[in-house]
Amino acid sequence: MNLILPTMQQQQREESLWRAQTLRDWGQLRGAPCLAARPERLHELRQALRSVTGGTLIAHGAGRSYGDAAQNGGGAAVLTRRLDRLLTFDEASGLLVAEPGVTVAEILALFLPRGWLFPTPPGTAQVTLGGAIANDVHGKNQHLAGSLGEHVAWFDLMLADGEVQRVSAASDPALFAATIGGIGLTGVITAVALRLQRVRGPSLRLRRRRIGALDAFLDGFLAARQAPWAVGWIDALAPGAALGRGILETAEACDEPAPAPRAARLAMPVQAPGWLLNPFSVRAFNALYWRRVAASGDERRVGYEQFLFPLDGIGQWNRLYGRRGFHQFQCVLPEEAATRGLRRLLEAVQQRGSASFLAVLKWMGREGVGMLSFARPGFSLALDIPACSHSRELLLALENITRDCGGRIYLAKDSALTPQGFVEMYPRHAEFAVLRQTVDPRRRLSSDMSRRLGLG
Amino acid sequence: MRETWLILGGTSTLGRAFAQQSAAAGCRILLAGRDAAELERNAADLRLRHDIEATALHCDARDLEHHRSLAHATALLAEGRLNLFLAFGSMPGQAECDADPELARAMVETNFTGAASLLTAFAPVLCQDGGTVVVLGSVAGERGRPRNHLYGASKAALRVFLQGYAARHAKHGVRVLCLLAGPVDSGMTWPGRPLPFTATPQRFAARAWKLAQRASGEAHVPLVWAPIMGAIRALPDRIFNRLDL
């Protein structure tokens, strides 16, 4: 332990808080050895922050960031999962105050039966509230509901010196905007006041349409703009004229009760062998998946969880990619560049023979409120890139296409963005750096990602 | 009959986990400890998750003077039958205890003297309705280990105290259960290397709750520690002393 953090102080009389841990990313690309504290009480969190005098620290929630946003190799980390208490809930307004370790899944389980929904449910419900704010997550309703930051009334933030400040958009707009989407670099959140959304019906009416090619997809989204929920599944490997074919799913509230949930939960108990997901098997899977929906489309009733979190039904699904791991790439392109840009991105993936599963296409409608928020109006594409010898080269190509189109890469997924790319994609980065200098002049809060992006 | 559980050590990992179990069963919860703010957060969480009443109370195991008044106050707050879950404790390493006599004294007072005093103070209340008392003992109390024999001794002393206490109050329907706990994944065991057969707080509390419904006497939790400790207790000294278990 002393080799990793020679400058850390251990309090004499107080119990030690630290254990040597290797924190992994969801993409299973790399492990980051660090000293981790797992506070169960607020004063333990304060103690952890204050004891990192010469080193750095980052908060780590559920470990669902695909890249290195919540890793701090050679430094310290604070695991927030046991700071997971619900504090207050106002039945009239839907305002929930909770600690940062509570997951979206827990909030859904407790409040959906009472008629309240997490306002911007991301692709997985297994993320913590703190992590959700740090990445300003968005859901399949982004075009109307925006990202999470728009639904946060206030939060309590423990700064690098251990002091806690209550922050709202009105009381401290700069700190509020720096923390939303700020990948944990302003401090550690200790409580969040979140406005839950009233559920309009116990289930969703889901319409699925088969889309033949990319242009039709973008038109399809715009035609369905009134639907509160919309997402597209693209066959990333469909070539030529069929480029960008897929399935457009739109949903709205339904009065009827939800159908019974799936009986068995699958899980990946071990890593899949490396050959399982290859261009042939994935192409075949994608083609079959596309044909699941009849050419004329279909319509059915589904429960919220089933529609919102399809992958959560398979425990540890990231193991499907095997030990080598995978990168996740997600970018948003402004509407005027979308057709051309998405085409180039998909062609780049296919040219390099990457075995990318279904890609996710999303129409985004609202700018995120954070200085480093990802969301902006346009179209977002997310896809998996199995790690191999040329995946870095592919990611660089995708970054360049994104930059060319004036787009932006999502930090929650990112493992490869260059510092130059970051500066171009996040115009408020200088503003963020200034704010950070005021709340954390010694840069105690720092992660592998922040250093990689040139933020320090 | 309505049940109330008083969790002594209401901010501890196992105290929290056991409170979740009893709240899920619809019991009223009283959380006692020294950190008022943390206790209140825990109480709020129980109320929101389980729609039950949960109240925070001040309790300092080492402040023997106030134990009787705490018992009176609890009796007034409790609804129905009052039961106790004793979850507080401190576990500094042996080396630290040797270096700091004050630390050593504090540990013994918390783990043993304070616990015995609280149980004595609550005896009249428990005897009224025949409540259940569940106490966190430890496998470390079954045979002194070089690395924490003072801690083990404090738990062993508590175990013997409970045996007599149970015998005394059995005729009033008081059921006493001493859980011989193996390591639990908590703040106490987080620093240092992970130990084998470490239980998660939720699994431990679920088992403890189940045992609390009917069992009395002593029980190993998790169960795997029964044969393990049997073997460890049977080791001759010359072997045990060399092993540093």
Interface residues (C-beta under 8 A of the other chain):
Chain A: R13 E15 S16 L17 W18 R19 A37 R38 P39 E40 R41 L42 H43 E44 R82 R85 L86 L87 T88 F89 E99 L110
Chain B: T11 T13 R16 D35 A37 E38 R41 N42 A44 D45 L48 R49 P92 D100 L103 S186 G187 M188 W190 P191 G192
